[in-house]
Amino acid sequence: MTTTAARSGRLQSTGHPRLIPGVPSLPVRRFSLDEYHRMIEIGILTPEDNVELINGWIVETMPANPPHKKCLRRVLLFLAPLFAGEWVVDSQAPVTLADSEPEPDFCVVLGPEDKYDTRHAGPGEIVFVLEISDTTLEYDRGEKLALYAAAKVPVYWIINLKDRRVEVYTAPRGGKNPTYRTRTDYGPADSVPVTMTGRQLGSIVAGDILP
């Protein structure tokens, strides 16, 4: 287990096939949340499109491979029960941020559940977010991390399949260069504390959720 302070400024992203290859040299425009929702309502975008809104861009999501799916099953089996009670747990469902609507692999939001009958959870309601990362690792450490830090999500986990570790980010900082002030890495044999709103709910061995 290693703990580091996140470096100042936004973590840079490389290697994710999202915006750079597809952005034309001519002027382009971003979409607002209302426009994005309208495209979903009228059927321009469907569940089969596998997209999410990131910083106003409609971005294709990467298909889940077998290790990713196996990891998510383990998260739902071993981690989700720790949040039973006052919180609402969801998986691969949208959360609404300032100009984005990502769909994290796992998230925990404030209850009660019927608050979200007609809308997605937003800033101030999202208390825990988790992304399972292999080919998207730098993207999840970059753009996604900055999004969640800007929204002041208290705890952000990256399950790093490439290096077989769990990266826990805490103490979000907003502003011009949003990031997390602390990062703690846990190897397969390490016990990862599951902390929420200042109290520890329990712990989980990293190897139990790593495929």
C-alpha positions in Angstrom: 0.0 0.0 0.0 1.4 3.4 -1.0 0.1 6.8 -0.3 0.9 9.9 -2.4 -0.3 13.5 -2.7 -1.9 14.1 -6.1 0.2 16.5 -8.0 -1.0 20.0 -8.4 -3.1 20.6 -11.5 -5.2 18.5 -13.7 -3.8 15.0 -14.4 -3.0 14.7 -18.0 -4.6 12.1 -20.2 -3.1 10.2 -23.1 -4.0 7.1 -25.0 -7.8 7.1 -24.9 -9.4 7.1 -28.3 -12.0 9.7 -27.8 -11.7 13.4 -28.9 -8.4 14.1 -30.6 -8.6 11.6 -33.6 -12.1 12.6 -34.4 -12.1 16.4 -34.0 -12.1 18.1 -37.4 -10.0 21.1 -38.2 -13.1 23.1 -38.8 -14.9 24.7 -35.8 -17.0 22.3 -33.7 -19.5 22.8 -30.9 -20.2 21.2 -27.6 -23.6 20.1 -26.5 -25.4 21.2 -23.4 -27.0 18.8 -20.9 -30.5 19.9 -22.2 -29.5 19.2 -25.8 -28.0 15.8 -24.8 -31.1 14.8 -22.9 -33.3 15.9 -25.8 -31.4 13.7 -28.2 -32.0 10.8 -25.9 -35.7 11.7 -25.6 -36.4 11.8 -29.3 -34.3 8.7 -30.1 -31.3 10.3 -31.9 -29.2 8.6 -29.2 -30.3 5.1 -28.0 -28.9 2.7 -25.4 -27.2 0.8 -28.2 -25.1 3.9 -29.0 -23.0 3.4 -25.8 -22.1 7.0 -25.3 -21.8 9.5 -22.5 -21.5 13.3 -22.3 -18.0 14.5 -21.1 -17.3 18.2 -21.0 -20.0 18.8 -23.6 -18.6 16.2 -26.0 -20.6 13.0 -26.9 -18.0 10.3 -26.3 -18.2 6.6 -27.1 -17.6 4.3 -24.2 -15.3 1.4 -24.5 -17.0 -2.1 -24.6 -16.5 -4.1 -21.4 -14.2 -7.1 -21.9 -14.5 -10.3 -19.7 -12.0 -9.1 -17.0 -13.9 -5.9 -16.7 -17.2 -7.7 -16.3 -15.8 -10.1 -13.8 -14.4 -7.3 -11.7 -17.8 -5.5 -11.8 -19.6 -8.7 -10.6 -17.1 -8.9 -7.7 -17.7 -5.2 -6.8 -21.4 -5.8 -6.7 -21.0 -9.0 -4.7 -18.4 -7.8 -2.1 -18.4 -4.0 -2.0 -22.0 -3.0 -2.6 -23.4 -4.7 0.6 -21.3 -2.3 2.7 -23.4 0.6 1.6 -26.8 -1.0 2.6 -29.0 1.4 4.4 -29.1 5.2 3.9 -27.3 5.2 0.5 -28.4 4.3 -3.0 -26.1 2.0 -5.0 -26.1 2.0 -8.8 -24.0 0.4 -11.6 -23.2 1.8 -15.0 -25.9 4.5 -14.7 -25.6 8.2 -15.4 -24.8 10.9 -12.9 -25.4 14.6 -13.9 -22.5 17.0 -13.5 -22.1 20.6 -14.7 -21.6 19.9 -18.4 -21.2 16.2 -18.3 -23.2 13.0 -17.7 -20.7 10.1 -17.2 -21.8 6.6 -16.4 -19.4 5.3 -13.8 -19.1 1.5 -13.3 -20.3 1.9 -9.7 -21.5 4.8 -7.7 -23.1 5.5 -4.3 -25.5 8.5 -3.8 -27.5 9.9 -1.0 -30.9 8.4 -0.4 -33.8 8.0 -0.4 -34.0 6.1 -3.7 -37.2 7.8 -4.8 -35.4 11.2 -5.1 -34.2 9.9 -8.5 -37.5 8.8 -10.0 -37.3 11.6 -12.6 -33.7 12.6 -12.6 -30.1 11.4 -12.1 -28.1 12.2 -9.0 -26.0 15.4 -9.2 -23.2 17.3 -7.3 -23.7 17.2 -3.5 -25.5 13.8 -3.8 -22.8 11.7 -5.3 -20.6 10.4 -2.4 -18.6 7.5 -4.0 -17.6 6.7 -7.6 -15.7 3.8 -9.0 -14.3 3.1 -12.4 -12.8 -0.2 -13.6 -9.9 0.6 -15.8 -7.7 -1.3 -18.3 -7.5 0.4 -21.7 -9.1 3.6 -20.2 -6.7 4.0 -17.3 -5.2 7.3 -18.3 -8.6 8.7 -19.3 -10.0 7.7 -15.9 -7.0 9.3 -14.1 -7.3 12.4 -16.3 -10.7 13.6 -17.6 -12.8 11.5 -15.4 -10.8 12.3 -12.3 -11.1 16.0 -13.0 -14.8 15.7 -13.5 -15.4 14.0 -10.2 -13.0 16.3 -8.3 -14.8 19.4 -9.7 -18.1 18.0 -8.6 -16.5 17.4 -5.1 -17.2 13.7 -5.1 -15.5 12.8 -1.8 -14.2 9.4 -2.7 -13.1 8.1 -6.2 -11.8 4.6 -6.7 -10.0 3.3 -9.8 -9.7 -0.4 -10.0 -6.5 -0.6 -12.1 -6.7 -4.0 -13.9 -3.5 -3.3 -15.8 -1.3 -3.1 -12.6 -3.7 -5.1 -10.4 -4.3 -2.5 -7.7 -7.0 -0.3 -6.3 -6.3 3.4 -6.4 -8.2 5.5 -3.8 -8.5 9.2 -4.3 -9.8 11.5 -1.6 -9.9 15.2 -0.6 -11.2 16.7 -3.9 -10.2 20.2 -4.9 -12.2 22.2 -7.4 -11.3 25.4 -9.1 -9.4 26.0 -12.3 -7.5 22.7 -12.1 -9.7 20.2 -10.2 -8.0 17.2 -8.8 -7.7 15.0 -5.6 -5.2 15.9 -3.0 -4.5 12.4 -1.9 -4.1 9.0 -3.6 -3.5 5.7 -1.9 -2.7 2.5 -3.8 -3.6 -0.9 -2.5 -2.1 -4.2 -3.9 -4.0 -7.5 -4.0 -3.1 -8.5 -0.5 -4.0 -5.1 1.1 -7.1 -4.4 3.0 -8.9 -1.3 1.5 -10.9 0.7 4.0 -14.3 1.7 2.8 -15.0 5.2 4.3 -18.1 7.3 3.8 -18.9 10.7 5.3 -16.1 10.5 7.8 -16.7 7.0 9.1 -15.4 3.6 8.1 -18.1 1.2 7.0 -15.8 -1.7 6.7 -13.0 -2.9 4.5 -12.4 -5.2 1.6 -9.3 -7.1 0.4 -8.3 -5.7 -2.9 -7.7 -9.2 -4.3 -11.3 -10.0 -3.7 -12.4 -7.6 -6.4 -9.4 -7.8 -8.7 -10.0 -10.4 -11.5 
